[in-house]
Amino acid sequence: MNVSGFTDSTPPGRRIAHAFALAAAAVCVLFVTACSTPREYPRTEAGVRQLLQDFADGYIEDTDSVGIVVGAILPDDSSLIAVSGRSDVLDPSKELSPDTIFPIGSLTKNMVFEMAGELERTGQVDFDTPLKDCSGLGLPPEYDSVTVRDLLLHRSGLPRESYTLTELWPVISAEIWDSNVYENFCTREGLIETLSNSECRSAVSHPRSRYSNLGYGLLGLALESITGETVPELMEHTVIRPWGLRDTSFGPPEGKEDRIAGTHSGDIPFFWFRGRHVRSHYLGEGLRTAGGVWSSASDQMICLRKYRERFLSMDREKPFDGPTGETEVYYNYYLVDSPGGHRCLIRYGMTFGVASFFGIDLDTRTAILILRNNCDWPDSVGMDLLERLEQVIPDAESWGADSEDVAAAAS
């Protein structure tokens, strides 16, 4: 009997097919909803620990990368480290751990900044020393008035690197054949020759604030000239030994080959398959102070704690109210705003095969470290983690409180 007055003429087989289609659509909707809903983590150390592990695992799964080590220092000064992936695609027996040793790229500059500061505090270096008083450099006269302070604070006017038409070949060659992209100026002689070209001479004649790898390479040569010691010797007695670092050195450490991470392609080199092994671009005497340190996450967490303590002490006097973004360099960091409006100091590093990141959230007193053995743009991944941590640690005062207590206090 047709109660509605309509006759259902749909064949039974088609009705069954429709039912299966509707059920499949419902499952898809539930799956998409589950995937798009961010996971909530409790505002506890255990919650952050799980967040870090999920972040590391997700990075490896979503990007098909090789390995990542993630660390965080929480508002109460406790620290956590998560690891995911592999150390080296060519050697599966190598374990990825907090003690795996990576080239850390431009995070080197933070250590060099601390090294120079200690040399100045102990009277071994005067930051206002002009380069004309540094013997043995052999620079053109345009450099005479440039000071150690100018180089230290990226105010010499020198470009990031110098790639004239005759110097572009190493870049092209590195992309295609995996040669050393820094070939022209990673030696002492090569750096001086590069600094003597017309582009660099014109730049220092009109100094301005400008982030520069060339400037930090020259800073190392100037410090060696003033002190009579090599940069590795200076770093050893000013930072490495006093801070208790065990696995940090300029260049790959000898005798620890089993803990050195392999280096792999990612976003860069552009013409290589992702995750393929690429050569590690060791920076020689010319640029080692710009990015030549190798270190472990365990050691870099010690460094990050030192930097964080200093910056948080400084922030009580509000020194970070100036321009944000990459228009001004603060002690080798950039001041940026997170998506949630937090003030963050970030520092990133990258050479062929690796990427590294420091981030300090001045508003929550949280700091993070990321080391990866893929060459990917480091800042986007680091800012993503800072944003996720904001959901668990929205402010320093609520850290450690139960979520219900926080909600009650807010109401």
N, C-alpha and C positions, 0 to 999 in steps of 0.2 A: 504493500500500500504506500502510495506517495503522498505523505502528509503535506508537504509544501506545495504541491501542485506541479512540481517539476519532476521530470524523469531523468535519472542519472544514467546516461548511455555510455559512460566511459568504460572501456573494457577492463576487466579485473587486472590483467597484466600491466596495463598502463598505470592503474591506480597504485599498484605495488612499486612501479618504477618512480612515480611521483613521490611516494612516501620515502623511498631510499634517497632521492635527491634532496628532499626537505631535511632529512636527518643529516645528510652529509653537509648541507649548508649550515645547519645549526652547529655541527662540530667545528666547521671552519670559523664561524663567528666566535665561538667560545675560545678557540685556539688563538685567533688574532687578538681578542680581548685580553687573554692571559699574557700574551707576549708584549702587548703594548702597555700593560699596567706595570709601572715601576714597582720593584720589590721594596717593601718597607723594612728597615732594619732598626732594631732597638737602639736607643741612645746609650749604649754601653760599650765597653771594650770588646766584648764578644761580638756585638753587632758590627762594629767597624772592622774587626778581623774578618768576618764573613763577607762584608762589602769589598774589602781589598782582594780577597780570594776570588770572589765572583767577577770583579773587575778584571783581574789578571787572566782568569780562564776565558772570560768573554772576549778579551782582546785577541787571544790566540785563536779562538774558534772563529770569530767574525772576520778576522783579517788574514787568516792563514799564515800568521807570523811564526817565527821560530821560538823565541823565548823572551820573557819579561820578568823583572824583579821589581816589586812595588813596596815602598816603605812609607810609614806615616808616624809623625810625632803628635800626640794628642794634647789637648789643653792642660792635662794634669802631668805632662812630661813623660808619660809612658810611651813606648814605641812598639810598632808592629811591622812585620815584613811578610809579604806573600810572594810566592814563586809559581810560575806556570810555564810549561813548554820545555824546550831542550836547550842545551848549551851550544851544540855544534852539530850541523847536519852531517858532517863528514866523520864524526866520531861519537856514535851513540853511547859509548861507555862513559863519556864525560857527564857528570851530574850538574844540573843547574841548581844553584843554591845561593844564599846570601853572601857566601864567600867566593863565588865565581868572580873572576877578574875581567873587567871590561875597559876598553878605551873610553874615557868619559867626555872627550871632546871639550867644548868650551866651559864645562864646569871646572876645568883647570884654572880658568881666570879667577874664580873665587878663591882658590887656594893661593894663587900668586898674589892676589890682593892682600890676603892675610900675611903672607910671607913678607911683602914689602912693608906692611904696617909694623910688623915686629922689628924689621931692620931699622925703620925710622924711630921707633920707641927706644931702641937700644943705642941710638946714635951712630949706627953704621952707615946710614943713608940719609941725606937731606933731600926731601921731595922737590925742593926748589933748585936743585942742581941742573944747570942747562947742559944740553948734550955737547956743547963745545968744550965742556970740561971733562968729558968722558973720553979718555984716550983709547986709541985703537979702533974706533968705529969707522973712520974714513968716509963720513957722510958729506954731502954737498953743503955749502954755507947756509942754505935755506933752513937747515935744521939747528943752527947754532943756538937760537933762543928757545927752542922746544925744551921743556923741563920734564923731569921724571914724573911730576904731578900731572902734567898734561897727558902723558902716556897712560898713567894709572887710571885716570878718570875719563879716558876716551875724548880728550879735548885738543888733540894735536891737529885735527883736520884730516888725517890720513883716511883713505877709504877702507872699507872692510877688507877687500883684497884688491889686487891690481891685475886686471885682465885687459891688456892692450891687444891690438890685432895680432902681434907676434907672440902673445902669451896665451892665446885661446887654445892652441893645439893640445896642451896637457888636459884641458877640460874635455875636449872632444875625444881624445884618446882614452881617457878614463871611462867615459861613457860606453865606448865600443869595445875596448880591449882590456879594461880593468888596470890601466897603468896608474901611476901616482898623480892625482889631480894637483898636488902641491909641489910638483917636481921643480918648478922654476924658482921657488923661494923657500923651500923647507931647509936648505942649508944656510949657514951663516953668510957665505959669499953670495948665494943666490938672493937672500933677503936684502943685503946691502945694495946689490945691483938693481933689484926691483925698486927699492926706496930712492934710487938715484934717477929713475926715469922722470920724464917731464910731468906725468900725471901726479905723482907723489910730491914732487918738488913744488908744483903749483898749489897742491892741497895744503901743505904746511905753511905756505906763504900767506894763506887766508884761513887761519885756524878757526874751527868751530866744533861743537859737540857732535861726535859722529862715531858710532861703534866701529872698532877697527881691530881685526886680527893682526894686520901688519904692525899696528901700534903696540900691541901686546908682545909681539915677537921682538920688536925693537926695545921694549921695556926690559926684557930679559937680558939682552946684550948690554944695556946701560947698567943694570944692577951688577952684572959680572965685572964690568969695567971699574965701577966704583969700589966694590968690595974685594976684588981680586979672587973671588971664589966662583965656582960654576953654579949654575942654577940648581942642579940636583943636590949639590952640597948645601946650598942656602936653604932649600926646601926641607932637607933632612933635619937640620938643627933648629929651624924656626917653627915648623909645623908638624912634620911626620913624627918625630920622637916626642916632642912635648904633648901632642894630642893622643899618643898611643896608637897610631895607625900602623897596621901590620902588613897590609897588602897594597901599598900605594907607592908608585915610582914613576919617573919619566920613562916612557917606553915599556914594553912588556917585561915583567920581572923574571929574572933568571931562576931556574929551579922550581918554578910553579906552573909549568906548561900544562899539567893535568887540570888546572883550575882556570885557564884562560878561555874565555868564550870565543867561539867562532864568530866571524862577521859575515853578514848576509844582506842581500839586496832587499829593498822594500819599495817605497815610492821612488827611491833613488838607488842605484843608477836607473835611468828611465828605460834603457833598452835591455834590461836584464829581467828574467823571470823572478817573481817574488820568492824569497826563501832560498835563492841560490847562493852558494858560498862565494864571497868576493874577498879580495885582498884587504888586509887592514892597512890603512894609510897612515903609517907611522910618521909623525912630524919630527924632523930633526932639529938641530941646534937653532935654526933660524926661527921656527915657529913653535917650539915646544912649550913656551910660556903662554901661547895662545890656545893650545888644545892638546898637549902631548902627554898628559897624565893618564896612567892606567890605575884602576882601583876597584875595590869590591863594594857592594851595597853596604856591607857591615861597616867598612871604613867611612863611606860617604854619609852614612847616617850619623856618625860621630861629628863629621864636618857640618852637616845640616843642623845638628843641635847647637853647635857653636854659633853659626850664623843666626839662627832663630833667636837665641838668647840676646845677642847684640841688637838685632833689629827691634825686638819687643821692648827692650830697654830704651832704645832711641825713640820709638813710637810714642812713648809717654810724653815726649816733648813735641809731638806732631811734626816731624820733619818730612813726612810723606804727603804733603798737601799740594804738591806741584803738578806739572803735566803728567797725564797718564799715557800709556801706550809706548811705542818705541821711538818717542821723541826725546827722551831723556834717560840716561843710564844712572841708576842709583847703586853705587858700589857693585857694579856688574849685574844688577837686576833691572828689570823693567817693572814699573808700577802699572798694574792693569786693574780694571773692574771685572769681577766675576759676573755671571748672569744674574746672580742674586744680589748684586750691589756691594759685595765685599771687596775691600781693598787687598790686593794680592801682589806680592813681589814674586816675579818668576824669572828663572834663568834656564835656558835650554842649550843643549849642545848636540852637534851632529857631525860625523864624518862618514865617509863611505863605509857602510856595514854596521853602524851603531847609531843610537839616539839616546839622549839623556835629558832629565828635567828635574829642576828644583822648583818648589812652589811654597810660599809662606803666606797663609791667610792672616793678615794683621788683626782682623776683627775677631777671629775665633782662636787665634794662637795655635792653629794647626799647620803642620808643615809636611810636605810630601817629597818623595824621591822616586823617580822612575828610571830604570836602566833597561835598555832593549838591545838585542843583537840583530835587529833589522834596522835599516836606514829609512826611517819614516819621519815626517814632519813632527817634531816633538811637542810643540806647544799645544796643538789641538787635543792630543791625548791627555796631557797634563791638566789642561783646563777642564776637560770632561771629568777627571777624577776629583778636582777641587769642587766642581759643581755638585757631584754626587755626595761628597762629604758634607756639604752645606745642609743637605736634607737630614742628616743624622746629627750634625753639630751646627745648629743655626747661630749659636752664640756661645761664647766661652762660659758664661755664667750658668747655663742650663746643662752643661756637660755632666754626665753621670747621674742626672736625676731621672726618675722614672717618667715615661712618656705621659702618663695620666697626671702626674704632679706638675709637669710642664704645662699641659693643657689647662689645668685648674688655675695655675698661676697667671696664665695669659688672660683668662676670663675674669 
